[in-house]
Structures are given as structure tokens and as C-alpha cells.
Amino acid sequence: MNSVLSSILIVYFSVTGTTAGVAQKLASALNAPIYEIKAKQPYTEADLNWNDENSRSSLEMADILPYPELDDLNAPVKEYKTIFLGFPIWWGTSPKIVNQFVKSYDLSGKKIILFATSGSSGLGDTAYDLKKDATGSPEIINGRRFPASVSTEELKTWAESII
Ligand SMILES: Cc1cc2nc3c(=O)[nH]c(=O)nc-3n(C[C@H](O)[C@H](O)[C@H](O)COP(=O)(O)O)c2cc1C
């Protein structure tokens, strides 16, 4: 295995399992280790209600609530140069727990490639939004938004074209 491939970590956040499925396929495509970002306080169905302007996710995304706390700080980011970072699109960008993730680790010298799942939205300004919060000025690039049905083969071709 070449040195780029052996230094890849997959990190993801997922509440309802869609991004988790894509992340697992990507990890198996690249034979890479995988780490799940978890919120200290898990999201309930009510928390996710985007029609309720007072739901937890609405308040977090509007910056009325502080960034949510991470459940642990055990992501082995130190050992990896390239990180694929996946999440669901919330309100056109990353859920704030992902911003909390990039803020909480020293990401100096790392390349972070974003991927997402969503109802339909693409990544938009997500790389820009995350760069503002990231510690250590890593390179952060928008990768792609994938449907749940994306194949392992498609993910492999895409990942090899972008690393
Ligand atoms: C609070 C909230 C906001 C969302 N905002 C968007 C959005 O702006 N655009 C979009 O296409 N999908 C949006 N979605 C849908 C999710 O991105 C989509 O269901 C995603 O695949 C869920 O991923 P998960 O199962 O990994 O949590 C939103 C979902 C939630 C819960």
C-alpha cells in the first residue's frame, strides 16, 4: 500500500445512519480506519425537528446555543495526514458538532476532505465555514454529497481522485 493510502482516517457524524453507511463503504473502499463523532448529549427526534425554530438543532444552527460537546476526544487524528470528514447537511452546512470537532483537535498540516449526505443540498460553503473554526489551519476541501445508494466502487474512484 502506498504511503498516502496508509495515512488516511475516516471520521463521520451521523444521527439517522445515512452518513454512517456511506462512511463505512468509504472505509472499506480505502481499507482505512473509521471513527464516529458522538455528541455527549445524543440527539432525539424532537431535537432534529427543523420545522420547530426552538428545537435543539434549530437553536444550535442559529448559534443561539453553544456548540454541542463531544462525547470523547479519542479520534486518532495525530497518526493520520489525510482525513475524510463526513456528516449530514443541516441548514446547508455542517452540524455544529462537526465544527466543535475541527476546533477540538490540532489539525496542523492535515488535509481534510469533506463528504456529506443530505435530502438534496450540496456542500455549499461548508469548507469555508469549517475553516473558520478549525485549529491549526488545516487544508479543508469540499468533496462531494453522496446519495445513500453510492457504491463502494464509486467511492473508491472518487477518493483516489481527490487524495
Ligand atoms: C436539522 C436538520 C437540518 C437539515 N437540513 C438539510 C438541508 O439544509 N438540506 C438538505 O438537503 N437536507 C437537510 N437535512 C437532511 C439530512 O441532511 C439528511 O437526512 C441526511 O442524509 C441525514 O444523515 P444521517 O442519517 O447521517 O444523520 C437536514 C436534517 C436535519 C435533521
PDBQT file of the ligand as one rigid body, heavy atoms in Angstrom, charges set to zero:
ROOT
HETATM    1  C1  LIG A 201     -31.773  19.650  11.481  1.00  0.00    +0.000 C 
HETATM    2  C2  LIG A 201     -31.677  19.122  10.074  1.00  0.00    +0.000 A 
HETATM    3  C3  LIG A 201     -31.438  20.007   9.033  1.00  0.00    +0.000 A 
HETATM    4  C4  LIG A 201     -31.320  19.530   7.714  1.00  0.00    +0.000 A 
HETATM    5  N1  LIG A 201     -31.045  20.436   6.709  1.00  0.00    +0.000 NA
HETATM    6  C5  LIG A 201     -30.919  19.977   5.430  1.00  0.00    +0.000 A 
HETATM    7  C6  LIG A 201     -30.600  20.876   4.360  1.00  0.00    +0.000 A 
HETATM    8  O1  LIG A 201     -30.365  22.085   4.556  1.00  0.00    +0.000 OA
HETATM    9  N2  LIG A 201     -30.544  20.370   3.095  1.00  0.00    +0.000 N 
HETATM   10  C7  LIG A 201     -30.773  19.048   2.816  1.00  0.00    +0.000 A 
HETATM   11  O2  LIG A 201     -30.714  18.655   1.656  1.00  0.00    +0.000 OA
HETATM   12  N3  LIG A 201     -31.043  18.157   3.821  1.00  0.00    +0.000 NA
HETATM   13  C8  LIG A 201     -31.122  18.594   5.105  1.00  0.00    +0.000 A 
HETATM   14  N4  LIG A 201     -31.384  17.698   6.124  1.00  0.00    +0.000 N 
HETATM   15  C9  LIG A 201     -31.499  16.258   5.813  1.00  0.00    +0.000 C 
HETATM   16  C10 LIG A 201     -30.226  15.478   6.140  1.00  0.00    +0.000 C 
HETATM   17  O3  LIG A 201     -29.075  16.114   5.591  1.00  0.00    +0.000 OA
HETATM   18  C11 LIG A 201     -30.288  14.041   5.572  1.00  0.00    +0.000 C 
HETATM   19  O4  LIG A 201     -31.446  13.400   6.017  1.00  0.00    +0.000 OA
HETATM   20  C12 LIG A 201     -29.022  13.264   5.931  1.00  0.00    +0.000 C 
HETATM   21  O5  LIG A 201     -28.800  12.260   4.942  1.00  0.00    +0.000 OA
HETATM   22  C13 LIG A 201     -29.116  12.607   7.310  1.00  0.00    +0.000 C 
HETATM   23  O6  LIG A 201     -27.885  11.972   7.580  1.00  0.00    +0.000 OA
HETATM   24  P1  LIG A 201     -27.669  10.972   8.829  1.00  0.00    +0.000 P 
HETATM   25  O7  LIG A 201     -28.670   9.840   8.653  1.00  0.00    +0.000 OA
HETATM   26  O8  LIG A 201     -26.268  10.508   8.673  1.00  0.00    +0.000 OA
HETATM   27  O9  LIG A 201     -27.909  11.738  10.089  1.00  0.00    +0.000 OA
HETATM   28  C14 LIG A 201     -31.476  18.147   7.438  1.00  0.00    +0.000 A 
HETATM   29  C15 LIG A 201     -31.732  17.259   8.507  1.00  0.00    +0.000 A 
HETATM   30  C16 LIG A 201     -31.814  17.736   9.809  1.00  0.00    +0.000 A 
HETATM   31  C17 LIG A 201     -32.072  16.770  10.929  1.00  0.00    +0.000 C 
ENDROOT
TORSDOF 0
